[in-house]
């Protein structure tokens, strides 16, 4: 099986991307000693940043897996990152073993910052929304350990650590949307607002009725939400930060799966 470990983001403008990441609360932790490849952390959220003169935006995912999975996937060694990479219709999947990651970081990367204390912001990445037609084949994902679940509106690829790739069958997404979990959605919104990060505004006519004591805070912080006081997800979408991708930050209780109802709010599908 494979677990999703980090997000891959490419940029033609490192300075601009660094400013966006700092606004979100990320800190640069390591830099490749010979190439423009960097790892940034926010709690357990990890992003690999790669300089690319011709592209800026979400590029792929990094997975921890077994050597036999890497061999079966057909991934090729990438000298610039020291991971093995398989390209699926433009989506890059970076593969490495636990021991391989330790060896790569120790041998090829310089430590920039050891700061790892818990700060405001999401704790970990838990999902991704892409257009269904962006992935023409699912076989490679099954090879690297994902489970395919088909649905009416979304196909879903589920990793062994419950990271879910939601594949939108309407194929109407303008850019990828990342999903990240936090224990304090309201504190996150306040911090991001002070940093000047743009966020989605929602119409709230129908989403507040069952949330009990949370209702007034959901309304005041202008969140998307589903459920009740004992079982819910409360969410806010960060817009185009970093550039060419959105991030849904969510606080959830007894809600394991990604809510298609709140995705409708995020994507303006509520009539």
PASEBA-1860 file (N, C-alpha, C; in nm, 3 decimals):
! residues 271
1> XXXXXXXX> 0.084/-0.120/0.000/0.000/0.000/0.000/0.087/0.125/0.000 ~ 0.026/0.236/-0.037/0.099/0.363/-0.044/0.024/0.469/0.035 ~ 0.099/0.559/0.097/0.039/0.670/0.171/0.084/0.801/0.109 ~ -0.011/0.895/0.098/0.021/1.027/0.045/0.099/1.105/0.149 ~ 0.214/1.158/0.109/0.305/1.222/0.202/0.318/1.372/0.180 ~ 0.312/1.417/0.054/0.327/1.560/0.028/0.263/1.599/-0.105 ~ 0.244/1.729/-0.120/0.195/1.790/-0.243/0.315/1.838/-0.324 ~ 0.306/1.829/-0.458/0.410/1.881/-0.545/0.357/2.005/-0.617
9> XXXXXXXX> 0.432/2.112/-0.608/0.392/2.240/-0.669/0.512/2.294/-0.745 ~ 0.489/2.330/-0.872/0.595/2.387/-0.954/0.570/2.536/-0.973 ~ 0.677/2.612/-0.987/0.662/2.756/-1.002/0.771/2.814/-1.093 ~ 0.730/2.912/-1.171/0.826/2.987/-1.252/0.878/3.109/-1.178 ~ 0.819/3.137/-1.061/0.856/3.255/-0.984/0.866/3.217/-0.836 ~ 0.986/3.179/-0.794/1.004/3.134/-0.655/0.967/3.242/-0.554 ~ 1.004/3.364/-0.581/0.979/3.471/-0.486/0.829/3.490/-0.462 ~ 0.751/3.489/-0.568/0.606/3.505/-0.555/0.544/3.388/-0.479
17> XXXXXXXX> 0.586/3.266/-0.512/0.532/3.148/-0.445/0.570/3.146/-0.297 ~ 0.691/3.185/-0.265/0.733/3.190/-0.125/0.648/3.288/-0.045 ~ 0.615/3.402/-0.102/0.529/3.499/-0.034/0.391/3.440/-0.008 ~ 0.338/3.366/-0.104/0.206/3.303/-0.086/0.210/3.197/0.023 ~ 0.315/3.116/0.026/0.326/3.011/0.127/0.342/3.070/0.267 ~ 0.418/3.176/0.278/0.436/3.242/0.408/0.303/3.297/0.458 ~ 0.222/3.353/0.369/0.089/3.400/0.409/0.003/3.288/0.465 ~ 0.019/3.168/0.407/-0.058/3.053/0.453/-0.004/2.995/0.583
25> XXXXXXXX> 0.118/3.034/0.622/0.179/2.985/0.744/0.288/2.882/0.726 ~ 0.324/2.851/0.600/0.428/2.751/0.575/0.567/2.807/0.602 ~ 0.660/2.716/0.635/0.799/2.750/0.660/0.887/2.660/0.574 ~ 0.985/2.719/0.508/1.079/2.638/0.430/1.169/2.559/0.525 ~ 1.179/2.428/0.503/1.251/2.340/0.595/1.380/2.287/0.533 ~ 1.375/2.245/0.406/1.494/2.190/0.341/1.505/2.242/0.198 ~ 1.630/2.240/0.147/1.659/2.278/0.009/1.757/2.177/-0.049 ~ 1.732/2.134/-0.173/1.826/2.045/-0.241/1.958/2.119/-0.258
33> XXXXXXXX> 2.068/2.051/-0.233/2.200/2.115/-0.236/2.245/2.154/-0.376 ~ 2.184/2.093/-0.481/2.230/2.119/-0.618/2.120/2.168/-0.712 ~ 1.994/2.157/-0.672/1.884/2.193/-0.762/1.782/2.281/-0.687 ~ 1.698/2.349/-0.764/1.595/2.435/-0.705/1.473/2.353/-0.667 ~ 1.489/2.272/-0.564/1.383/2.190/-0.508/1.382/2.212/-0.357 ~ 1.263/2.241/-0.302/1.252/2.281/-0.162/1.134/2.207/-0.098 ~ 1.145/2.181/0.032/1.031/2.131/0.108/0.987/2.237/0.209 ~ 0.855/2.265/0.207/0.793/2.358/0.301/0.695/2.281/0.388
41> XXXXXXXX> 0.689/2.317/0.518/0.602/2.247/0.612/0.509/2.346/0.682 ~ 0.387/2.299/0.710/0.294/2.364/0.802/0.230/2.252/0.883 ~ 0.273/2.237/1.009/0.235/2.121/1.088/0.272/1.994/1.010 ~ 0.177/1.906/0.978/0.210/1.786/0.901/0.179/1.802/0.753 ~ 0.144/1.922/0.711/0.125/1.950/0.567/0.262/1.978/0.505 ~ 0.295/1.906/0.401/0.426/1.918/0.337/0.406/1.947/0.188 ~ 0.480/2.045/0.136/0.476/2.078/-0.006/0.619/2.076/-0.061 ~ 0.639/2.001/-0.168/0.763/2.009/-0.244/0.747/2.119/-0.349
49> XXXXXXXX> 0.837/2.216/-0.347/0.837/2.324/-0.444/0.952/2.301/-0.543 ~ 0.918/2.301/-0.672/1.021/2.283/-0.775/1.016/2.402/-0.871 ~ 1.132/2.458/-0.900/1.140/2.564/-0.999/1.119/2.506/-1.138 ~ 1.029/2.570/-1.216/1.000/2.527/-1.352/0.973/2.651/-1.434 ~ 1.060/2.680/-1.529/1.050/2.805/-1.604/0.922/2.815/-1.686 ~ 0.858/2.702/-1.717/0.743/2.705/-1.805/0.609/2.679/-1.741 ~ 0.602/2.664/-1.608/0.475/2.625/-1.547/0.468/2.671/-1.403 ~ 0.349/2.714/-1.361/0.322/2.745/-1.221/0.189/2.681/-1.182
57> XXXXXXXX> 0.190/2.602/-1.075/0.067/2.541/-1.027/0.089/2.404/-0.967 ~ -0.022/2.344/-0.923/-0.019/2.208/-0.869/0.035/2.113/-0.974 ~ 0.126/2.024/-0.932/0.190/1.934/-1.028/0.172/1.786/-0.995 ~ 0.152/1.752/-0.867/0.139/1.610/-0.835/0.141/1.583/-0.687 ~ 0.164/1.455/-0.652/0.163/1.409/-0.515/0.287/1.323/-0.488 ~ 0.335/1.327/-0.363/0.444/1.240/-0.320/0.391/1.130/-0.231 ~ 0.431/1.007/-0.257/0.382/0.892/-0.183/0.496/0.813/-0.119 ~ 0.470/0.761/-0.001/0.559/0.665/0.064/0.506/0.526/0.029
65> XXXXXXXX> 0.592/0.441/-0.023/0.546/0.311/-0.069/0.657/0.207/-0.055 ~ 0.638/0.092/-0.115/0.738/-0.015/-0.111/0.815/-0.021/-0.243 ~ 0.934/-0.078/-0.237/1.019/-0.082/-0.356/0.954/-0.160/-0.470 ~ 0.881/-0.267/-0.439/0.818/-0.344/-0.546/0.709/-0.264/-0.616 ~ 0.643/-0.174/-0.543/0.543/-0.087/-0.605/0.612/0.010/-0.701 ~ 0.724/0.066/-0.660/0.799/0.156/-0.747/0.842/0.083/-0.875 ~ 0.888/-0.041/-0.859/0.932/-0.119/-0.975/0.816/-0.146/-1.071 ~ 0.700/-0.182/-1.017/0.584/-0.215/-1.100/0.526/-0.091/-1.168
73> XXXXXXXX> 0.542/0.025/-1.107/0.479/0.147/-1.159/0.544/0.199/-1.287 ~ 0.668/0.160/-1.311/0.741/0.213/-1.426/0.797/0.352/-1.401 ~ 0.800/0.394/-1.276/0.853/0.528/-1.242/1.001/0.537/-1.275 ~ 1.042/0.657/-1.315/1.182/0.681/-1.348/1.245/0.771/-1.243 ~ 1.372/0.749/-1.216/1.444/0.827/-1.116/1.459/0.972/-1.162 ~ 1.425/1.065/-1.072/1.436/1.208/-1.100/1.552/1.264/-1.019 ~ 1.660/1.298/-1.088/1.781/1.344/-1.020/1.758/1.475/-0.943 ~ 1.670/1.562/-0.994/1.651/1.692/-0.930/1.585/1.680/-0.793
81> XXXXXXXX> 1.500/1.578/-0.773/1.432/1.562/-0.643/1.483/1.443/-0.564 ~ 1.545/1.346/-0.631/1.590/1.217/-0.578/1.473/1.126/-0.540 ~ 1.358/1.148/-0.601/1.244/1.057/-0.592/1.228/0.986/-0.726 ~ 1.147/0.880/-0.729/1.109/0.816/-0.855/0.974/0.874/-0.897 ~ 0.959/0.906/-1.027/0.841/0.978/-1.073/0.774/0.903/-1.187 ~ 0.640/0.889/-1.176/0.559/0.838/-1.286/0.462/0.948/-1.325 ~ 0.452/0.975/-1.455/0.368/1.083/-1.506/0.240/1.023/-1.563 ~ 0.126/1.067/-1.508/-0.004/1.017/-1.552/-0.081/1.134/-1.614
89> XXXXXXXX> -0.070/1.146/-1.745/-0.139/1.252/-1.818/-0.110/1.390/-1.759 ~ 0.015/1.412/-1.722/0.055/1.541/-1.666/0.058/1.547/-1.515 ~ -0.010/1.453/-1.448/-0.006/1.446/-1.302/0.116/1.365/-1.261 ~ 0.207/1.426/-1.186/0.331/1.359/-1.148/0.316/1.295/-1.010 ~ 0.345/1.165/-1.002/0.341/1.092/-0.877/0.484/1.058/-0.837 ~ 0.528/1.113/-0.723/0.664/1.095/-0.673/0.662/0.981/-0.571 ~ 0.742/0.879/-0.595/0.742/0.759/-0.513/0.876/0.738/-0.445 ~ 0.870/0.697/-0.319/0.992/0.664/-0.247/0.956/0.575/-0.127
97> XXXXXXXX> 1.052/0.498/-0.082/1.034/0.418/0.039/1.068/0.502/0.162 ~ 1.030/0.456/0.280/1.064/0.529/0.403/1.215/0.544/0.416 ~ 1.288/0.436/0.393/1.435/0.444/0.405/1.493/0.529/0.292 ~ 1.431/0.525/0.175/1.477/0.607/0.063/1.460/0.755/0.089 ~ 1.348/0.792/0.153/1.325/0.932/0.188/1.430/0.980/0.287 ~ 1.456/0.901/0.388/1.557/0.938/0.488/1.694/0.955/0.424 ~ 1.729/0.863/0.334/1.858/0.871/0.267/1.865/0.992/0.175 ~ 1.755/1.020/0.103/1.753/1.133/0.011/1.770/1.266/0.084
105> XXXXXXXX> 1.693/1.284/0.192/1.700/1.409/0.267/1.837/1.427/0.331 ~ 1.891/1.319/0.387/2.021/1.326/0.453/2.135/1.354/0.355 ~ 2.127/1.291/0.237/2.239/1.297/0.143/2.234/1.415/0.048 ~ 2.114/1.463/0.015/2.102/1.560/-0.094/2.040/1.694/-0.055 ~ 1.989/1.705/0.067/1.918/1.828/0.106/1.985/1.893/0.226 ~ 1.982/2.026/0.226/2.031/2.104/0.339/1.914/2.146/0.427 ~ 1.934/2.137/0.558/1.830/2.180/0.652/1.830/2.332/0.660 ~ 1.715/2.394/0.635/1.701/2.538/0.641/1.640/2.583/0.772
113> XXXXXXXX> 1.543/2.506/0.821/1.468/2.546/0.940/1.418/2.420/1.009 ~ 1.441/2.408/1.139/1.396/2.291/1.214/1.265/2.316/1.288 ~ 1.202/2.430/1.265/1.078/2.465/1.333/0.967/2.367/1.297 ~ 0.915/2.295/1.395/0.808/2.199/1.369/0.696/2.210/1.471 ~ 0.693/2.315/1.553/0.589/2.325/1.654/0.454/2.347/1.588 ~ 0.346/2.304/1.655/0.212/2.319/1.603/0.175/2.466/1.598 ~ 0.131/2.512/1.482/0.089/2.651/1.466/-0.051/2.651/1.405 ~ -0.113/2.770/1.404/-0.242/2.780/1.337/-0.228/2.740/1.192
121> XXXXXXXX> -0.329/2.674/1.143/-0.327/2.624/1.006/-0.371/2.480/1.006 ~ -0.391/2.422/0.889/-0.432/2.282/0.882/-0.323/2.189/0.934 ~ -0.367/2.074/0.986/-0.272/1.974/1.038/-0.219/1.883/0.930 ~ -0.304/1.847/0.833/-0.261/1.753/0.731/-0.351/1.763/0.608 ~ -0.296/1.723/0.493/-0.372/1.718/0.370/-0.453/1.588/0.366 ~ -0.580/1.597/0.326/-0.666/1.478/0.329/-0.736/1.450/0.196 ~ -0.726/1.541/0.099/-0.794/1.513/-0.027/-0.759/1.611/-0.136 ~ -0.808/1.580/-0.255/-0.780/1.659/-0.373/-0.896/1.642/-0.470
129> XXXXXXXX> -0.940/1.753/-0.532/-1.046/1.747/-0.632/-0.985/1.782/-0.769 ~ -1.001/1.691/-0.865/-0.955/1.709/-1.002/-1.069/1.676/-1.098 ~ -1.057/1.720/-1.221/-1.151/1.675/-1.324/-1.130/1.528/-1.353 ~ -1.239/1.456/-1.372/-1.231/1.313/-1.398/-1.153/1.283/-1.527 ~ -1.168/1.370/-1.628/-1.099/1.343/-1.755/-0.951/1.375/-1.751 ~ -0.901/1.426/-1.637/-0.758/1.452/-1.626/-0.679/1.323/-1.602 ~ -0.749/1.215/-1.565/-0.684/1.087/-1.542/-0.749/0.982/-1.630 ~ -0.695/0.957/-1.750/-0.761/0.868/-1.845/-0.756/0.721/-1.806
137> XXXXXXXX> -0.669/0.684/-1.714/-0.658/0.544/-1.673/-0.642/0.535/-1.522 ~ -0.707/0.436/-1.463/-0.699/0.417/-1.319/-0.604/0.303/-1.281 ~ -0.560/0.226/-1.382/-0.478/0.108/-1.352/-0.351/0.142/-1.277 ~ -0.285/0.252/-1.314/-0.160/0.287/-1.249/-0.184/0.320/-1.102 ~ -0.298/0.382/-1.070/-0.327/0.413/-0.930/-0.351/0.286/-0.850 ~ -0.416/0.189/-0.911/-0.435/0.061/-0.842/-0.301/-0.009/-0.822 ~ -0.210/0.007/-0.918/-0.076/-0.051/-0.906/-0.001/0.008/-0.788 ~ -0.017/0.140/-0.765/0.058/0.203/-0.656/-0.021/0.206/-0.525
145> XXXXXXXX> -0.135/0.135/-0.520/-0.200/0.113/-0.392/-0.327/0.189/-0.364 ~ -0.382/0.260/-0.462/-0.509/0.328/-0.442/-0.626/0.233/-0.470 ~ -0.737/0.259/-0.401/-0.861/0.184/-0.425/-0.957/0.274/-0.501 ~ -1.016/0.224/-0.608/-1.110/0.300/-0.690/-1.252/0.275/-0.642 ~ -1.326/0.384/-0.618/-1.468/0.377/-0.584/-1.542/0.465/-0.685 ~ -1.632/0.406/-0.762/-1.706/0.482/-0.862/-1.833/0.539/-0.800 ~ -1.876/0.654/-0.849/-1.995/0.720/-0.798/-2.070/0.792/-0.907 ~ -2.186/0.847/-0.871/-2.269/0.916/-0.969/-2.206/1.047/-1.016
153> XXXXXXXX> -2.151/1.124/-0.922/-2.095/1.256/-0.956/-1.944/1.260/-0.948 ~ -1.887/1.173/-0.863/-1.743/1.168/-0.845/-1.695/1.024/-0.848 ~ -1.585/0.999/-0.916/-1.507/0.879/-0.893/-1.405/0.913/-0.784 ~ -1.370/0.814/-0.702/-1.281/0.841/-0.589/-1.165/0.743/-0.589 ~ -1.046/0.796/-0.567/-0.926/0.714/-0.549/-0.881/0.733/-0.405 ~ -0.877/0.623/-0.330/-0.851/0.629/-0.186/-0.719/0.561/-0.153 ~ -0.629/0.635/-0.086/-0.500/0.578/-0.046/-0.515/0.507/0.088 ~ -0.411/0.437/0.130/-0.419/0.361/0.254/-0.424/0.450/0.378
161> XXXXXXXX> -0.386/0.578/0.365/-0.399/0.670/0.479/-0.519/0.763/0.461 ~ -0.619/0.716/0.380/-0.748/0.784/0.363/-0.737/0.919/0.293 ~ -0.630/0.943/0.220/-0.627/1.059/0.133/-0.712/1.025/0.011 ~ -0.808/1.113/-0.022/-0.904/1.084/-0.128/-0.887/1.180/-0.245 ~ -0.867/1.125/-0.363/-0.870/1.205/-0.485/-1.012/1.198/-0.540 ~ -1.082/1.311/-0.537/-1.219/1.321/-0.587/-1.211/1.362/-0.734 ~ -1.264/1.279/-0.823/-1.258/1.304/-0.966/-1.396/1.349/-1.014 ~ -1.408/1.477/-1.043/-1.534/1.541/-1.076/-1.580/1.502/-1.216
169> XXXXXXXX> -1.693/1.433/-1.224/-1.741/1.385/-1.353/-1.796/1.495/-1.442 ~ -1.824/1.613/-1.387/-1.869/1.724/-1.472/-1.753/1.786/-1.549 ~ -1.631/1.757/-1.504/-1.510/1.809/-1.568/-1.513/1.962/-1.581 ~ -1.567/2.027/-1.477/-1.585/2.172/-1.482/-1.490/2.249/-1.392 ~ -1.396/2.179/-1.327/-1.304/2.246/-1.238/-1.204/2.328/-1.320 ~ -1.189/2.454/-1.283/-1.094/2.541/-1.351/-0.951/2.516/-1.305 ~ -0.937/2.472/-1.178/-0.804/2.444/-1.124/-0.818/2.345/-1.010 ~ -0.711/2.273/-0.975/-0.719/2.173/-0.868/-0.757/2.236/-0.733
177> XXXXXXXX> -0.824/2.157/-0.651/-0.863/2.201/-0.518/-0.812/2.101/-0.415 ~ -0.728/2.147/-0.325/-0.672/2.065/-0.219/-0.763/2.071/-0.096 ~ -0.768/1.964/-0.018/-0.847/1.960/0.105/-0.753/1.933/0.222 ~ -0.765/2.016/0.327/-0.677/2.005/0.444/-0.759/2.014/0.571 ~ -0.727/1.932/0.670/-0.802/1.926/0.796/-0.738/2.011/0.904 ~ -0.822/2.073/0.987/-0.776/2.152/1.099/-0.867/2.128/1.219 ~ -0.815/2.138/1.342/-0.901/2.127/1.459/-0.973/2.257/1.493 ~ -0.937/2.367/1.425/-0.994/2.498/1.459/-1.015/2.581/1.333
185> XXXXXXXX> -1.126/2.559/1.265/-1.153/2.629/1.141/-1.168/2.779/1.164 ~ -1.227/2.819/1.276/-1.254/2.961/1.299/-1.124/3.038/1.328 ~ -1.034/2.977/1.405/-0.904/3.040/1.428/-0.825/3.052/1.299 ~ -0.836/2.949/1.212/-0.768/2.953/1.083/-0.819/3.067/0.997 ~ -0.951/3.084/0.993/-1.009/3.190/0.910/-0.964/3.326/0.959 ~ -0.961/3.345/1.090/-0.918/3.473/1.146/-0.773/3.502/1.109 ~ -0.686/3.402/1.123/-0.544/3.420/1.092/-0.523/3.448/0.944 ~ -0.591/3.375/0.858/-0.577/3.396/0.714/-0.632/3.532/0.672
193> XXXXXXXX> -0.740/3.575/0.736/-0.796/3.707/0.705/-0.696/3.817/0.738 ~ -0.630/3.805/0.853/-0.530/3.905/0.892/-0.412/3.906/0.795 ~ -0.381/3.790/0.737/-0.270/3.780/0.642/-0.308/3.826/0.502 ~ -0.436/3.858/0.482/-0.480/3.906/0.352/-0.500/3.797/0.248 ~ -0.528/3.675/0.294/-0.549/3.563/0.202/-0.694/3.566/0.152 ~ -0.718/3.561/0.021/-0.855/3.564/-0.031/-0.929/3.434/-0.002 ~ -1.056/3.445/0.039/-1.137/3.328/0.071/-1.276/3.339/0.010 ~ -1.339/3.226/-0.009/-1.470/3.217/-0.071/-1.578/3.277/0.018
201> XXXXXXXX> -1.676/3.344/-0.043/-1.795/3.391/0.026/-1.913/3.304/-0.018 ~ -1.994/3.260/0.079/-2.101/3.166/0.052/-2.239/3.228/0.078 ~ -2.337/3.180/0.001/-2.477/3.206/0.034/-2.520/3.103/0.138 ~ -2.590/3.147/0.244/-2.612/3.058/0.358/-2.759/3.033/0.390 ~ -2.846/3.041/0.293/-2.987/3.031/0.322/-3.028/2.898/0.385 ~ -2.964/2.788/0.345/-3.012/2.656/0.386/-2.914/2.575/0.468 ~ -2.792/2.623/0.490/-2.691/2.535/0.548/-2.681/2.541/0.700 ~ -2.759/2.624/0.768/-2.736/2.647/0.910/-2.836/2.579/1.003
209> XXXXXXXX> -2.940/2.518/0.951/-3.054/2.480/1.033/-3.025/2.374/1.138 ~ -2.932/2.282/1.114/-2.912/2.168/1.204/-2.784/2.174/1.287 ~ -2.713/2.287/1.285/-2.580/2.291/1.346/-2.578/2.332/1.492 ~ -2.692/2.358/1.551/-2.699/2.387/1.693/-2.612/2.505/1.733 ~ -2.526/2.483/1.833/-2.442/2.590/1.886/-2.338/2.641/1.787 ~ -2.313/2.565/1.681/-2.217/2.609/1.581/-2.278/2.707/1.480 ~ -2.410/2.715/1.477/-2.476/2.787/1.369/-2.432/2.934/1.360 ~ -2.426/3.001/1.476/-2.394/3.143/1.472/-2.248/3.166/1.430
217> XXXXXXXX> -2.158/3.074/1.466/-2.018/3.089/1.426/-2.000/3.059/1.277 ~ -2.072/2.959/1.228/-2.068/2.929/1.085/-2.117/3.049/1.006 ~ -2.223/3.112/1.054/-2.277/3.230/0.987/-2.179/3.348/0.997 ~ -2.126/3.370/1.118/-2.038/3.484/1.138/-1.908/3.475/1.061 ~ -1.853/3.354/1.049/-1.728/3.334/0.976/-1.751/3.297/0.830 ~ -1.879/3.292/0.791/-1.919/3.266/0.652/-1.855/3.137/0.600 ~ -1.897/3.025/0.658/-1.844/2.894/0.621/-1.947/2.814/0.542 ~ -1.901/2.712/0.474/-1.987/2.607/0.420/-1.990/2.495/0.523
225> XXXXXXXX> -2.107/2.431/0.540/-2.117/2.329/0.643/-2.224/2.227/0.610 ~ -2.207/2.109/0.669/-2.308/2.003/0.658/-2.311/1.927/0.789 ~ -2.430/1.879/0.832/-2.441/1.795/0.948/-2.514/1.860/1.062 ~ -2.482/1.814/1.183/-2.544/1.867/1.304/-2.436/1.889/1.409 ~ -2.477/1.923/1.530/-2.379/1.958/1.633/-2.287/1.842/1.667 ~ -2.337/1.717/1.655/-2.258/1.601/1.695/-2.184/1.535/1.579 ~ -2.223/1.566/1.457/-2.157/1.506/1.340/-2.163/1.606/1.226 ~ -2.047/1.663/1.191/-2.049/1.774/1.096/-1.915/1.793/1.026
233> XXXXXXXX> -1.919/1.869/0.920/-1.799/1.926/0.860/-1.824/2.074/0.839 ~ -1.728/2.157/0.880/-1.736/2.303/0.865/-1.614/2.346/0.785 ~ -1.637/2.421/0.676/-1.530/2.440/0.579/-1.524/2.584/0.527 ~ -1.406/2.620/0.478/-1.383/2.749/0.413/-1.282/2.725/0.301 ~ -1.305/2.788/0.185/-1.214/2.768/0.073/-1.123/2.889/0.054 ~ -0.994/2.863/0.056/-0.891/2.963/0.023/-0.878/2.968/-0.128 ~ -0.882/3.088/-0.184/-0.886/3.105/-0.329/-0.750/3.138/-0.388 ~ -0.710/3.055/-0.485/-0.594/3.084/-0.571/-0.467/3.116/-0.490
241> XXXXXXXX> -0.448/3.043/-0.381/-0.329/3.061/-0.298/-0.281/2.925/-0.249 ~ -0.163/2.876/-0.295/-0.078/2.941/-0.395/-0.146/2.947/-0.531 ~ -0.088/3.021/-0.623/-0.153/3.052/-0.750/-0.193/2.926/-0.828 ~ -0.310/2.935/-0.890/-0.364/2.830/-0.978/-0.407/2.706/-0.902 ~ -0.440/2.721/-0.774/-0.505/2.615/-0.701/-0.580/2.675/-0.582 ~ -0.685/2.605/-0.538/-0.762/2.645/-0.421/-0.738/2.543/-0.310 ~ -0.766/2.582/-0.185/-0.752/2.492/-0.071/-0.879/2.500/0.014 ~ -0.944/2.387/0.035/-1.057/2.379/0.127/-1.004/2.338/0.264
249> XXXXXXXX> -1.020/2.426/0.362/-0.982/2.395/0.500/-1.107/2.349/0.573 ~ -1.100/2.236/0.640/-1.221/2.183/0.703/-1.194/2.137/0.846 ~ -1.294/2.160/0.932/-1.298/2.105/1.068/-1.413/2.005/1.070 ~ -1.385/1.883/1.112/-1.489/1.782/1.105/-1.500/1.702/1.234 ~ -1.617/1.648/1.257/-1.642/1.561/1.371/-1.730/1.446/1.324 ~ -1.681/1.324/1.338/-1.754/1.204/1.296/-1.793/1.208/1.149 ~ -1.714/1.276/1.070/-1.733/1.279/0.925/-1.601/1.234/0.861 ~ -1.598/1.112/0.811/-1.474/1.057/0.758/-1.456/1.094/0.612
257> XXXXXXXX> -1.561/1.082/0.534/-1.551/1.106/0.391/-1.563/1.255/0.359 ~ -1.523/1.290/0.238/-1.536/1.427/0.190/-1.681/1.450/0.150 ~ -1.738/1.559/0.195/-1.880/1.589/0.173/-1.903/1.642/0.032 ~ -1.986/1.574/-0.045/-2.024/1.625/-0.177/-2.118/1.744/-0.163 ~ -2.191/1.751/-0.053/-2.280/1.865/-0.029/-2.202/1.994/-0.014 ~ -2.096/1.993/0.068/-2.017/2.116/0.084/-1.937/2.147/-0.042 ~ -1.898/2.045/-0.118/-1.833/2.073/-0.246/-1.927/2.152/-0.337 ~ -2.058/2.123/-0.329/-2.154/2.201/-0.408/-2.152/2.348/-0.368
265> XXXXXXX> -2.136/2.376/-0.239/-2.125/2.515/-0.196/-1.995/2.579/-0.247 ~ -1.888/2.507/-0.235/-1.759/2.561/-0.280/-1.759/2.590/-0.430 ~ -1.825/2.504/-0.506/-1.820/2.513/-0.652/-1.944/2.579/-0.712 ~ -2.024/2.646/-0.626/-2.143/2.722/-0.671/-2.242/2.635/-0.746 ~ -2.270/2.518/-0.690/-2.367/2.427/-0.753/-2.499/2.422/-0.677 ~ -2.512/2.500/-0.572/-2.637/2.507/-0.496/-2.731/2.602/-0.568 ~ -2.847/2.554/-0.604/-2.946/2.638/-0.676/-3.027/2.721/-0.577
END
